[in-house]
Amino acid sequence: MHEGFLGLATSAWPSADEKAATPFAIAGIPYDGAVSNRPGAREGPQAIRKASRMLCDALHPYFACTPLGLMSDYGNLQFPLADILNVRAALEPQITYLLARHHMVWLGGDHSISLPILRQLYKQYHGPIALLHLDAHCDTWTDHFGEPSGHGTWVHEALTEGLLLPACSMQVGLRSPASEAVWRRLEAEGGLILQARDLRNCFSGLDWSKKLEPFRQRLAQAGNPPVYLTIDIDCLDPGFAPGTGTPEPAGLTPNQVMSLLEESHDLNFIGIDLCEVAPAYDHAEITSLNAAYFLWTYLCGQIKKLNR
């Protein structure tokens, strides 16, 4: 048995006729075959779990609760060492199985893992969903250096397949080089974009409340659809997240991401993934610690809603 998130022992998967023991669960998807720069995100899930050990002994300082007793860790999903299409084909039934039983937290892996998750959420909710996407990159390229699919194309693919509600989706922290047509892709389809430069003076909950208001209004107008949260750790400035494959300077701070997570916890979230932690390039576990703290905070925010 491997050590799971918050020091939990990893759990055996529930059988088909077995009721899930906890409302929340964690699973790793250690795939990095779609990276375009530095490899190593396959080691991210275990690095995040290791960094989470010190978060298990008390309550969250803002939400005043803990995920312990309400979450399971199922270890990592199984898939072949093959091309991305075969990997996704192997992942999708496992993703479906867990989504039917839990509010899931997924540990990447590179950001290409989000597409099979979105495909299964589309099936589960019988239609497109909203997306809150924190990233340095827009991930709306139409190809991946000549390949049709990769960690920089998954938003383009999700939009093309109709998996998302564009008007109810928002990207936060974008700042990488891209053609205007690429980085404005979501905006062109009716979505919202907050570039990193738009957030340089945004730190407090009040600041984020103002920034989130247009997103909240759109969700309300659409009847409060389910929202999926995806975090690429490179949304952070490399000073706070050196351990990632495609770092981009002038990014967000951990305080900014924490304020965003706290201020948005009441949205109709249905799950989260956190991708692109590559511990081989990390220093003093800075990147993994931030990732673990973000996921702990997300879980505590969702548990706070359950206890209202």
C-alpha positions as CSV (number, residue, x, y, z in Angstrom):
1,M,0.0,0.0,0.0
2,H,1.4,3.4,-1.0
3,E,0.9,6.5,1.1
4,G,-1.9,8.7,-0.3
5,F,-2.9,12.3,0.0
6,L,-2.7,13.7,3.6
7,G,-0.9,10.5,4.6
8,L,-3.8,8.2,3.9
9,A,-3.2,4.6,2.9
10,T,-4.4,4.1,-0.7
11,S,-7.7,2.4,-0.9
12,A,-8.9,-0.5,-3.0
13,W,-11.4,0.5,-5.7
14,P,-15.1,-0.1,-4.6
15,S,-16.7,-3.0,-6.4
16,A,-19.5,-2.4,-8.9
17,D,-22.2,-3.0,-6.3
18,E,-20.4,-1.4,-3.4
19,K,-21.4,2.0,-2.1
20,A,-18.6,4.5,-2.0
21,A,-17.2,4.9,1.5
22,T,-16.5,8.7,1.1
23,P,-18.0,11.5,-0.9
24,F,-14.6,12.7,-2.2
25,A,-11.7,10.8,-3.7
26,I,-8.3,11.3,-5.2
27,A,-6.6,9.5,-8.1
28,G,-3.4,10.1,-10.0
29,I,-3.0,10.1,-13.7
30,P,0.8,10.0,-14.1
31,Y,1.0,10.5,-17.9
32,D,3.4,13.0,-19.5
33,G,3.6,11.7,-23.0
34,A,2.1,14.9,-24.4
35,V,4.6,17.5,-23.0
36,S,6.2,20.0,-25.4
37,N,9.2,21.0,-23.3
38,R,10.6,19.4,-20.1
39,P,9.2,15.9,-19.2
40,G,8.6,14.7,-15.7
41,A,5.0,15.4,-14.8
42,R,4.4,11.7,-14.5
43,E,6.1,12.0,-11.1
44,G,3.7,14.8,-10.1
45,P,1.0,12.7,-8.3
46,Q,3.4,11.1,-5.8
47,A,5.3,14.4,-5.2
48,I,2.0,16.1,-4.4
49,R,1.0,13.3,-2.0
50,K,4.3,13.5,-0.3
51,A,4.1,17.3,0.1
52,S,0.6,17.0,1.6
53,R,1.7,15.0,4.7
54,M,1.9,18.0,7.0
55,L,-1.6,19.1,6.2
56,C,-3.3,16.2,7.9
57,D,-3.1,17.1,11.6
58,A,-5.7,19.8,12.0
59,L,-8.3,22.0,10.5
60,H,-8.0,24.3,7.5
61,P,-7.3,27.9,8.8
62,Y,-10.0,29.5,6.7
63,F,-12.7,26.8,6.2
64,A,-12.2,25.3,9.7
65,C,-12.7,21.7,8.5
66,T,-10.6,18.8,7.2
67,P,-11.1,16.2,4.4
68,L,-10.0,13.4,6.6
69,G,-12.8,10.9,7.0
70,L,-14.5,12.3,3.9
71,M,-12.0,11.3,1.2
72,S,-10.3,8.3,-0.2
73,D,-7.1,8.0,-2.3
74,Y,-7.2,5.3,-5.0
75,G,-3.6,5.6,-6.1
76,N,-2.9,6.0,-9.8
77,L,-5.0,4.9,-12.8
78,Q,-3.5,2.3,-15.1
79,F,-2.8,2.8,-18.7
80,P,-0.4,1.5,-21.4
81,L,2.9,3.1,-22.4
82,A,1.5,4.0,-25.7
83,D,0.3,7.0,-27.9
84,I,-2.1,9.5,-26.4
85,L,-5.2,8.0,-28.1
86,N,-4.6,4.5,-26.6
87,V,-3.8,6.1,-23.3
88,R,-7.1,8.0,-23.3
89,A,-9.0,4.9,-24.4
90,A,-7.6,3.1,-21.3
91,L,-8.3,6.0,-19.0
92,E,-11.9,6.8,-19.9
93,P,-13.6,3.7,-18.4
94,Q,-11.6,4.1,-15.1
95,I,-12.5,7.8,-15.0
96,T,-16.2,7.0,-15.6
97,Y,-16.2,4.4,-12.8
98,L,-14.8,6.8,-10.2
99,L,-16.9,9.8,-11.4
100,A,-20.0,7.7,-10.8
101,R,-19.1,7.3,-7.1
102,H,-17.2,10.4,-6.0
103,H,-16.5,14.1,-6.4
104,M,-13.1,13.6,-7.9
105,V,-9.7,15.3,-7.4
106,W,-7.3,14.2,-10.2
107,L,-3.5,14.5,-9.9
108,G,-1.6,15.0,-13.2
109,G,0.3,14.3,-15.2
110,D,0.4,16.7,-18.1
111,H,-2.6,18.8,-19.0
112,S,-3.7,16.5,-21.8
113,I,-5.4,14.4,-19.0
114,S,-8.2,17.0,-18.7
115,L,-9.8,16.0,-22.1
116,P,-10.8,12.5,-21.2
117,I,-12.1,13.7,-17.9
118,L,-14.3,16.4,-19.6
119,R,-15.6,13.8,-22.1
120,Q,-16.8,11.6,-19.2
121,L,-18.3,14.6,-17.3
122,Y,-20.2,15.5,-20.5
123,K,-21.7,12.1,-20.5
124,Q,-22.4,12.1,-16.7
125,Y,-24.2,15.5,-16.8
126,H,-25.8,14.9,-20.2
127,G,-24.4,18.0,-21.8
128,P,-21.7,20.6,-21.8
129,I,-20.3,22.1,-18.6
130,A,-18.7,25.3,-17.4
131,L,-14.9,25.5,-17.0
132,L,-12.6,27.5,-14.7
133,H,-9.1,27.2,-16.0
134,L,-6.0,28.5,-14.3
135,D,-2.9,28.4,-16.6
136,A,-0.1,30.4,-18.1
137,H,-1.2,28.9,-21.5
138,C,-4.5,29.0,-23.3
139,D,-4.2,25.4,-24.5
140,T,-6.3,26.3,-27.6
141,W,-3.7,25.5,-30.2
142,T,-5.1,23.4,-33.1
143,D,-2.2,21.1,-33.2
144,H,0.8,20.2,-31.0
145,F,3.9,20.8,-33.0
146,G,2.4,18.8,-35.9
147,E,0.6,16.3,-33.6
148,P,-3.2,16.6,-33.6
149,S,-3.5,16.3,-29.8
150,G,-1.3,17.2,-26.8
151,H,-1.1,19.2,-23.6
152,G,-1.6,22.4,-25.5
153,T,-4.7,21.4,-27.5
154,W,-7.1,20.1,-25.0
155,V,-9.2,23.3,-24.7
156,H,-9.5,23.5,-28.5
157,E,-10.6,19.9,-28.6
158,A,-13.1,20.3,-25.8
159,L,-14.6,23.4,-27.5
160,T,-14.7,21.6,-30.9
161,E,-16.4,18.5,-29.4
162,G,-19.0,20.7,-27.6
163,L,-17.9,19.6,-24.2
164,L,-17.9,23.1,-22.7
165,L,-20.3,26.0,-22.3
166,P,-18.1,28.7,-23.7
167,A,-20.1,31.6,-22.2
168,C,-19.8,30.0,-18.8
169,S,-16.1,29.3,-19.0
170,M,-13.1,31.5,-17.9
171,Q,-9.4,31.3,-18.2
172,V,-7.2,32.9,-15.6
173,G,-3.5,33.8,-15.6
174,L,-2.7,33.5,-19.4
175,R,0.6,35.1,-20.4
176,S,2.5,32.8,-22.8
177,P,3.3,33.7,-26.4
178,A,0.6,32.7,-28.9
179,S,-1.1,34.2,-31.9
180,E,-4.0,36.4,-31.1
181,A,-6.5,33.9,-32.7
182,V,-5.2,31.1,-30.5
183,W,-5.1,32.9,-27.1
184,R,-8.4,34.7,-27.8
185,R,-10.1,31.4,-28.9
186,L,-12.3,31.0,-25.8
187,E,-13.1,34.7,-25.8
188,A,-14.1,34.6,-29.5
189,E,-16.6,31.8,-28.6
190,G,-18.1,34.0,-25.8
191,G,-15.9,33.1,-22.8
192,L,-14.0,35.2,-20.4
193,I,-10.2,35.6,-20.1
194,L,-8.2,37.2,-17.3
195,Q,-4.7,37.6,-18.4
196,A,-1.9,37.6,-15.8
197,R,-1.3,41.3,-16.4
198,D,-5.0,42.0,-15.5
199,L,-4.3,40.5,-12.0
200,R,-1.2,42.2,-10.9
201,N,-3.0,44.2,-8.3
202,C,-5.6,41.5,-7.4
203,F,-4.8,39.8,-4.1
204,S,-7.6,40.0,-1.5
205,G,-11.0,38.2,-1.4
206,L,-12.6,41.6,-2.3
207,D,-10.4,42.0,-5.3
208,W,-11.3,38.5,-6.5
209,S,-14.9,39.0,-5.8
210,K,-14.9,41.9,-8.3
211,K,-13.0,39.9,-10.9
212,L,-15.3,36.9,-10.5
213,E,-18.6,38.8,-10.7
214,P,-18.9,38.6,-14.5
215,F,-18.3,34.8,-14.3
216,R,-20.9,34.5,-11.6
217,Q,-23.5,36.5,-13.5
218,R,-23.0,34.2,-16.6
219,L,-23.4,31.1,-14.5
220,A,-26.5,32.5,-12.8
221,Q,-28.0,33.4,-16.2
222,A,-27.3,29.8,-17.4
223,G,-29.1,28.2,-14.4
224,N,-26.0,27.5,-12.3
225,P,-24.5,24.7,-14.5
226,P,-21.8,22.3,-13.1
227,V,-18.3,23.9,-13.1
228,Y,-15.1,22.0,-13.5
229,L,-11.9,23.5,-12.1
230,T,-8.5,22.7,-13.7
231,I,-5.2,24.1,-12.5
232,D,-2.0,24.0,-14.4
233,I,0.7,24.7,-11.7
234,D,2.5,27.0,-14.2
235,C,-0.3,29.5,-13.6
236,L,2.2,30.4,-10.8
237,D,5.2,32.5,-11.4
238,P,8.3,30.2,-11.8
239,G,9.6,31.7,-8.5
240,F,6.8,29.9,-6.8
241,A,6.6,26.9,-9.1
242,P,10.0,26.0,-10.7
243,G,9.0,22.4,-10.9
244,T,7.1,22.4,-14.1
245,G,7.7,21.6,-17.7
246,T,6.8,24.9,-19.4
247,P,7.5,27.8,-17.0
248,E,6.4,31.3,-17.9
249,P,7.6,34.4,-16.0
250,A,5.4,37.1,-14.5
251,G,2.8,34.7,-13.2
252,L,0.4,34.5,-10.2
253,T,1.4,34.2,-6.6
254,P,0.3,31.4,-4.2
255,N,-1.6,34.1,-2.3
256,Q,-3.6,35.0,-5.4
257,V,-4.5,31.4,-6.2
258,M,-5.5,30.8,-2.5
259,S,-7.7,33.9,-2.5
260,L,-9.4,32.8,-5.8
261,L,-10.0,29.3,-4.4
262,E,-11.5,30.7,-1.2
263,E,-13.6,33.3,-2.9
264,S,-15.0,30.8,-5.5
265,H,-15.6,27.8,-3.3
266,D,-19.4,28.2,-3.4
267,L,-19.6,27.7,-7.1
268,N,-21.2,24.5,-8.4
269,F,-17.9,22.7,-8.6
270,I,-18.1,19.0,-9.7
271,G,-14.3,18.2,-9.6
272,I,-10.8,19.4,-10.1
273,D,-7.5,18.4,-11.6
274,L,-4.1,19.8,-11.0
275,C,-1.5,19.2,-13.6
276,E,2.1,19.7,-14.7
277,V,4.0,19.4,-11.4
278,A,7.4,18.1,-12.5
279,P,9.4,17.5,-9.3
280,A,12.7,16.9,-11.1
281,Y,13.0,20.7,-11.6
282,D,11.6,21.6,-8.2
283,H,13.5,23.2,-5.4
284,A,12.8,22.4,-1.8
285,E,9.4,21.0,-2.9
286,I,8.1,24.5,-3.5
287,T,5.9,23.5,-6.4
288,S,4.6,20.3,-4.8
289,L,3.8,22.1,-1.6
290,N,1.8,24.8,-3.4
291,A,-0.1,22.1,-5.4
292,A,-0.9,20.1,-2.2
293,Y,-2.1,23.3,-0.4
294,F,-4.3,24.3,-3.3
295,L,-6.0,20.8,-3.4
296,W,-6.4,20.7,0.3
297,T,-8.0,24.1,0.2
298,Y,-10.3,23.1,-2.6
299,L,-11.5,20.0,-0.7
300,C,-12.0,21.9,2.5
301,G,-14.1,24.5,0.6
302,Q,-16.3,21.8,-0.9
303,I,-16.7,20.2,2.6
304,K,-17.6,23.5,4.0
305,K,-20.5,23.7,1.6
306,L,-21.7,20.2,2.7
307,N,-21.8,21.3,6.3
308,R,-24.0,24.4,5.7
